[in-house]
């Protein structure tokens, strides 16, 4: 699947979050979070956009993450989902995944995880104990 094929998938929803970290820290955290066997990277514009896609018998889906600065050490993250659910089994799967709110819960949890990882990465150097000087 390429970037144009992602945009051909029907729109499902968008979830947003403001993360208390700079875009490059958020980018790294996002990469760690979506590094899953059911996703493959379609587009990657460091610090700006990451698109991942996947498929199984009931669905072909993609998540497009867009990052924008939202002030000093703050990043606006938008997660747009696009998917198709072919045939009767696909319609049932959509009902179970999208209709129950399960998908929204998973995407919000992903955004929370990205925020925690980005904030932790941002503070790692600052939180290190001072090194003692050798005499």
C-alpha positions in Angstrom: 0.0 0.0 0.0 1.3 3.5 -0.8 0.3 7.0 0.4 -2.3 7.4 -2.4 -4.0 4.1 -1.6 -4.2 5.2 2.1 -6.1 8.3 1.1 -8.5 6.2 -1.0 -9.6 4.3 2.1 -12.8 5.6 3.7 -12.3 8.0 6.5 -13.2 6.6 10.0 -12.2 9.1 12.6 -9.6 11.5 14.0 -8.3 11.7 17.6 -6.1 14.5 18.8 -3.8 15.1 21.8 -1.3 17.8 22.9 1.9 16.2 24.1 4.2 18.0 26.5 7.4 17.4 24.4 9.1 18.7 21.3 8.1 17.2 17.9 11.3 15.2 17.6 10.8 13.6 21.0 7.2 12.8 20.0 8.4 11.4 16.7 10.7 9.0 18.4 8.0 8.0 20.9 5.5 7.5 18.1 7.9 5.2 16.2 8.3 3.1 19.3 4.6 2.9 19.9 3.6 1.9 16.4 6.4 -0.6 15.9 4.0 -3.5 15.9 3.7 -6.6 13.6 0.3 -5.6 12.4 1.6 -2.3 11.0 4.0 -1.4 8.2 5.3 2.1 7.6 4.0 3.7 4.4 5.3 7.2 4.8 7.7 8.8 7.3 8.5 12.5 7.3 10.5 12.8 10.5 9.0 15.2 13.0 5.9 15.8 10.8 4.0 12.7 9.6 4.0 8.9 10.0 1.5 6.7 8.1 1.2 3.0 8.9 -1.1 0.4 7.3 -2.1 -3.2 7.7 -4.7 -5.7 6.6 -6.4 -8.9 7.5 -9.4 -10.8 6.0 -12.0 -8.4 7.6 -10.3 -5.0 7.0 -7.6 -2.9 5.3 -6.7 0.0 7.5 -4.3 2.9 8.0 -3.4 5.3 10.7 -1.9 8.7 9.7 -0.2 10.6 12.5 0.5 14.3 11.9 2.6 16.4 14.3 2.6 20.1 14.7 4.3 22.4 17.1 1.9 23.8 19.7 4.3 26.1 21.6 7.5 25.6 23.5 8.0 21.8 24.1 4.5 21.0 23.1 3.3 19.1 20.1 -0.2 18.7 18.6 -0.7 15.1 17.5 -3.5 14.1 15.2 -4.3 10.4 14.5 -6.5 9.9 11.5 -7.9 6.4 10.8 -9.0 5.2 7.4 -10.3 1.7 6.7 -12.5 -0.5 4.6 -14.4 -3.5 5.8 -15.4 -5.7 2.9 -18.3 -8.1 2.8 -20.7 -9.2 5.5 -17.9 -10.3 7.8 -16.2 -6.9 7.4 -19.4 -5.1 8.3 -19.8 -7.2 11.4 -16.1 -6.6 12.3 -16.6 -2.8 11.8 -19.6 -3.0 14.2 -17.6 -4.9 16.8 -14.5 -2.7 16.5 -15.7 0.8 15.6 -19.3 0.6 16.7 -18.5 -0.5 20.3 -15.9 2.3 20.8 -13.1 -0.2 21.1 -11.1 1.4 18.2 -11.4 4.9 19.8 -10.2 3.5 23.1 -7.2 1.9 21.5 -6.2 5.0 19.6 -6.6 7.2 22.7 -4.4 4.7 24.6 -1.8 4.9 21.8 -1.7 8.7 22.1 -1.4 8.5 25.9 1.5 6.1 25.5 3.2 8.4 22.9 2.8 11.3 25.4 4.3 9.4 28.3 7.2 8.0 26.2 8.0 11.5 24.7 7.9 13.2 28.1 10.1 10.5 29.6 12.6 10.8 26.8 12.6 14.6 27.2 13.5 14.3 30.8 16.1 11.6 30.7 19.2 13.7 30.6 17.9 16.2 33.1 17.1 13.5 35.6 20.5 11.9 35.6 22.5 12.3 38.8 25.5 14.6 38.6 28.8 12.8 37.9 31.5 13.2 40.5 34.7 14.7 39.4 37.9 12.6 39.8 40.6 14.2 41.8 
